[in-house]
Amino acid sequence: MPQVSLDELTTKVSAGSHLASFPTDTVPALAARPDQAALIFAAKQRSFDKPLILMAATVTDLWDYVSGTEAERDQWELLANQYLPGALTLVLPASDRVPPMMNSHDLTTIGVRVPNHAIAQAILARTGALATTSANLSGQPPLQTMTDIEAQFPTVLTLTSHEIQQLTETQNPQAASGIPSTVIRWRDAGWEILRQGAIDLYSSRHKD
């Protein structure tokens, strides 16, 4: 796996020519520019009918990719401000800015997330929102370490250990949980849990 600087990684991913892998607060991600999502499907040997997640450094970076009424946006922002950055994926109505390949099975929706991890955010702040998924071959468990990812995906870009150390020292990133994000979908003016993951919404709300 080519280990490169932050500048080189973000430049090449932004150009659309490369896949990258980086740690997040859940499991490591494979990422590409949204309109180059085909790179992810090819690398993972993944069916095109399985959706990808749009990941960004801030919630603000995601809103152009979703479409809803002002009242709906208020509800989305309320939950996003409570849990993001964090291990929660919101499945929302997609705007026409979302490339169809991101979710070819259902062109009307897109999953969006902001990771609570300094290295992921350092990359996403430079590239803008990226198409992401877990780093593994389709149907296999998510890989948890850069060593395993390097063996599985030898051409994917990652940061050098020096860059990771610098970001770790200056940003103190949260350790990855190893548990995928909780996924919820906006439907009929309410939330539906599609996958229970790292965040337990019911327990969190019970404690409020």
C-alpha positions as CSV (number, residue, x, y, z in Angstrom):
1,M,0.0,0.0,0.0
2,P,1.5,3.4,-1.0
3,Q,2.1,5.5,2.1
4,V,2.1,9.1,1.3
5,S,1.9,12.6,2.8
6,L,-1.3,14.3,3.7
7,D,-0.8,16.7,0.8
8,E,-0.3,13.9,-1.7
9,L,-3.1,11.7,-0.5
10,T,-5.7,14.5,-0.5
11,T,-4.5,15.8,-3.9
12,K,-4.7,12.4,-5.6
13,V,-8.1,11.5,-4.1
14,S,-9.4,15.0,-5.0
15,A,-8.2,14.5,-8.5
16,G,-10.4,11.3,-8.7
17,S,-7.5,9.0,-9.6
18,H,-7.0,7.1,-6.4
19,L,-8.7,5.3,-3.5
20,A,-7.6,6.1,0.1
21,S,-7.9,4.4,3.4
22,F,-7.9,6.1,6.7
23,P,-9.0,5.5,10.3
24,T,-12.3,6.7,11.6
25,D,-14.0,6.5,15.0
26,T,-15.7,3.2,14.0
27,V,-13.8,1.1,11.5
28,P,-11.2,2.1,8.8
29,A,-12.7,3.5,5.7
30,L,-12.1,3.1,2.0
31,A,-12.8,6.5,0.3
32,A,-13.0,8.0,-3.2
33,R,-14.4,11.2,-4.7
34,P,-18.1,10.7,-5.0
35,D,-18.2,10.7,-8.8
36,Q,-15.5,8.1,-8.8
37,A,-17.3,5.7,-6.5
38,A,-16.8,2.9,-9.1
39,L,-13.2,2.6,-7.7
40,I,-14.6,1.4,-4.4
41,F,-17.0,-1.1,-5.9
42,A,-14.1,-2.5,-8.0
43,A,-11.7,-2.8,-5.1
44,K,-14.2,-4.4,-2.8
45,Q,-15.6,-6.7,-5.5
46,R,-18.9,-5.3,-4.3
47,S,-22.4,-5.3,-5.9
48,F,-23.5,-2.0,-7.3
49,D,-26.8,-2.3,-5.5
50,K,-25.2,-1.8,-2.1
51,P,-25.1,1.8,-1.0
52,L,-22.0,3.9,0.0
53,I,-21.9,6.5,2.7
54,L,-21.0,10.2,2.1
55,M,-18.6,11.2,4.8
56,A,-17.5,14.8,5.5
57,A,-15.5,16.9,8.0
58,T,-18.5,18.9,9.1
59,V,-22.3,18.6,9.0
60,T,-22.4,21.8,6.9
61,D,-20.4,20.1,4.2
62,L,-23.2,17.5,3.8
63,W,-26.3,19.6,3.5
64,D,-25.9,20.3,-0.3
65,Y,-26.2,16.6,-0.9
66,V,-29.6,16.2,0.8
67,S,-33.0,17.7,-0.1
68,G,-35.9,18.5,2.2
69,T,-38.3,21.1,3.5
70,E,-37.2,23.7,6.0
71,A,-39.1,21.9,8.8
72,E,-37.4,18.6,7.9
73,R,-33.9,20.3,7.8
74,D,-34.6,21.6,11.3
75,Q,-35.2,18.0,12.6
76,W,-32.1,16.7,10.8
77,E,-29.9,19.4,12.2
78,L,-31.3,18.8,15.7
79,L,-30.2,15.2,15.7
80,A,-27.0,15.9,13.8
81,N,-25.9,18.6,16.3
82,Q,-26.5,16.1,19.1
83,Y,-24.6,13.1,17.7
84,L,-22.2,14.4,15.0
85,P,-19.3,14.2,14.8
86,G,-19.9,10.6,15.9
87,A,-20.8,7.0,14.9
88,L,-24.2,7.8,13.5
89,T,-25.2,7.7,9.8
90,L,-28.3,9.6,8.7
91,V,-30.1,8.3,5.6
92,L,-31.8,11.3,4.1
93,P,-33.5,12.3,0.8
94,A,-30.7,12.8,-1.8
95,S,-30.3,15.9,-3.8
96,D,-29.3,15.9,-7.5
97,R,-25.7,16.5,-6.4
98,V,-25.4,12.8,-5.3
99,P,-23.9,10.6,-8.1
100,P,-26.3,7.8,-8.9
101,M,-23.7,5.1,-8.2
102,M,-23.5,6.1,-4.5
103,N,-26.9,4.3,-4.1
104,S,-28.1,2.9,-7.3
105,H,-30.6,0.6,-5.5
106,D,-32.5,3.7,-4.2
107,L,-31.6,7.0,-6.0
108,T,-33.8,8.9,-3.6
109,T,-31.7,8.5,-0.5
110,I,-28.1,9.0,0.7
111,G,-26.4,8.1,4.0
112,V,-24.3,10.9,5.5
113,R,-21.9,10.9,8.4
114,V,-19.2,13.0,10.2
115,P,-16.6,10.9,11.9
116,N,-15.3,11.9,15.3
117,H,-11.7,11.3,14.4
118,A,-9.0,13.9,13.8
119,I,-7.1,12.0,11.0
120,A,-10.3,11.4,9.1
121,Q,-11.4,15.0,9.5
122,A,-7.9,16.3,8.5
123,I,-8.3,14.4,5.2
124,L,-12.0,15.3,4.6
125,A,-11.4,19.0,5.4
126,R,-9.1,19.1,2.4
127,T,-11.0,16.8,0.0
128,G,-14.6,17.7,0.8
129,A,-17.2,15.0,1.2
130,L,-16.1,11.6,0.0
131,A,-17.8,8.3,-0.9
132,T,-16.9,5.8,1.8
133,T,-17.4,2.3,3.0
134,S,-15.6,-0.2,5.3
135,A,-12.2,-1.5,4.2
136,N,-12.8,-5.1,3.3
137,L,-13.8,-7.4,0.4
138,S,-17.5,-7.6,0.0
139,G,-19.1,-10.1,2.4
140,Q,-16.1,-10.2,4.7
141,P,-15.7,-8.6,8.2
142,P,-14.3,-5.0,8.2
143,L,-10.5,-4.9,8.5
144,Q,-9.3,-3.2,11.7
145,T,-5.6,-2.5,11.1
146,M,-3.5,-0.7,8.4
147,T,-1.4,-3.9,8.2
148,D,-4.4,-6.0,7.2
149,I,-5.7,-3.3,4.8
150,E,-2.2,-3.1,3.2
151,A,-2.3,-6.8,2.5
152,Q,-5.8,-6.7,1.1
153,F,-5.6,-3.5,-0.9
154,P,-1.9,-3.0,-2.0
155,T,-2.7,0.0,-4.3
156,V,-4.8,2.1,-1.9
157,L,-3.2,5.3,-0.5
158,T,-2.6,5.7,3.3
159,L,-0.8,8.2,5.3
160,T,2.8,7.7,6.4
161,S,3.5,6.8,10.0
162,H,5.1,10.2,10.4
163,E,2.0,12.0,9.2
164,I,-0.2,9.9,11.5
165,Q,2.1,10.6,14.4
166,Q,2.0,14.3,13.8
167,L,-1.8,14.4,13.6
168,T,-2.1,12.2,16.7
169,E,0.2,14.4,18.7
170,T,-1.5,17.6,17.7
171,Q,-5.1,16.5,17.5
172,N,-5.4,13.5,20.0
173,P,-7.8,11.5,17.9
174,Q,-10.4,9.3,19.4
175,A,-9.6,5.6,19.3
176,A,-11.6,3.6,16.8
177,S,-14.4,1.5,18.4
178,G,-14.2,-1.3,15.8
179,I,-18.0,-1.2,15.7
180,P,-19.8,0.2,12.6
181,S,-22.0,3.3,12.9
182,T,-25.6,3.2,13.8
183,V,-27.7,3.8,10.7
184,I,-31.1,5.6,10.9
185,R,-33.4,6.7,8.1
186,W,-35.8,9.6,7.9
187,R,-39.2,8.3,6.9
188,D,-42.6,9.9,7.2
189,A,-41.5,12.7,9.6
190,G,-39.7,10.3,11.9
191,W,-36.6,8.1,12.3
192,E,-36.3,4.4,11.6
193,I,-33.3,2.4,12.8
194,L,-31.8,0.4,10.0
195,R,-28.7,-0.9,11.8
196,Q,-27.9,-0.7,15.5
197,G,-24.2,0.1,15.8
198,A,-21.9,2.1,18.0
199,I,-24.5,4.6,19.2
200,D,-27.6,3.4,21.1
201,L,-30.1,6.1,20.4
202,Y,-32.7,4.7,22.8
203,S,-30.3,4.6,25.7
204,S,-28.9,8.0,24.8
205,R,-32.4,9.6,24.8
206,H,-33.3,7.8,27.9
207,K,-30.4,9.4,29.7
208,D,-31.3,12.9,28.5
